[in-house]
Amino acid sequence: EAAAERMRGLGFRISTEGSECGYQTTHCPFGKVALDNPRIVCALDRGLVTGLMSALGQPAEVTVAPHTRLTERCTTLVRAPNH
C-alpha cells in the first residue's frame, strides 16, 4: 500500500482492492507512450516501485504486466525476494 500511495503522487491511479501483493493501475501518466513502448515504460515502472520499496526498507521483486489498450488496467505484483 505504501508504494501504491507514492505512485499515486506521481500521477498514477492505483487500486489495491482484492490484491494481497500488488495493485492495478487504472490510469498511467505515460498514456499512449506506454502502449507504444511497453518494454521501456514497464521497466521504468518496475524501477520506480523497486526503488520505493527499497527506500521503505522492504526490498521486493516487482513484475509489471502491461495493458494493451488505454481502457485496460496494468498489473504490478510486489513480492518479497525469492517468493
C-alpha positions in Angstrom: 0.0 0.0 0.0 2.9 2.4 0.8 4.4 2.0 -2.7 0.9 2.4 -4.3 0.3 5.6 -2.3 3.6 7.1 -3.6 2.9 6.1 -7.2 -0.4 8.0 -6.8 1.6 11.0 -6.0 3.4 10.6 -9.4 0.1 10.7 -11.3 -0.8 7.0 -11.4 -4.4 6.0 -10.4 -3.9 2.8 -8.4 -6.3 0.3 -7.0 -5.2 -2.2 -4.3 -8.6 -3.7 -3.8 -8.6 -7.5 -3.9 -4.8 -7.8 -4.1 -2.5 -9.1 -1.4 0.8 -8.4 -3.1 0.3 -5.8 -5.8 -2.0 -3.3 -7.4 -3.8 -2.4 -10.6 -3.1 0.8 -12.5 -6.3 2.3 -13.8 -4.6 5.4 -15.2 -0.9 5.5 -16.3 0.5 9.0 -16.7 2.6 7.7 -19.6 -0.6 7.1 -21.6 -0.1 6.1 -25.3 3.7 6.1 -24.8 3.2 3.1 -22.6 1.2 1.3 -25.3 3.7 2.1 -28.0 6.8 1.2 -25.8 5.6 -1.2 -23.1 9.0 -2.8 -22.5 10.6 0.6 -21.8 7.8 2.1 -19.8 7.2 -1.1 -17.7 10.9 -1.3 -17.0 10.7 2.3 -15.7 7.6 1.4 -13.6 9.4 -1.6 -12.2 12.4 0.6 -11.3 10.2 3.1 -9.6 8.4 0.6 -7.4 11.6 -1.4 -6.7 13.3 1.9 -5.6 10.3 2.9 -3.5 10.2 -0.5 -1.7 13.9 -0.3 -1.1 13.6 3.2 0.4 10.9 1.8 2.7 13.3 -0.9 3.9 11.4 -3.7 2.1 13.3 -5.0 -0.8 11.0 -6.5 -3.4 10.7 -8.4 -6.7 8.5 -6.4 -8.9 6.6 -7.7 -12.0 4.6 -5.5 -14.3 2.0 -6.9 -16.8 1.3 -4.1 -19.3 -2.1 -3.2 -20.8 -2.7 -3.3 -24.5 -5.4 -0.6 -24.7 -5.8 2.7 -22.8 -9.0 1.4 -21.3 -7.4 -1.6 -19.7 -5.5 -1.9 -16.4 -1.9 -3.0 -16.0 -1.0 -5.1 -13.0 2.0 -4.7 -10.8 3.0 -7.5 -8.4 5.2 -6.7 -5.5 6.7 -9.7 -3.7 9.4 -10.3 -1.1 12.6 -11.6 -2.8 12.7 -15.3 -3.5 8.9 -15.9 -3.1 
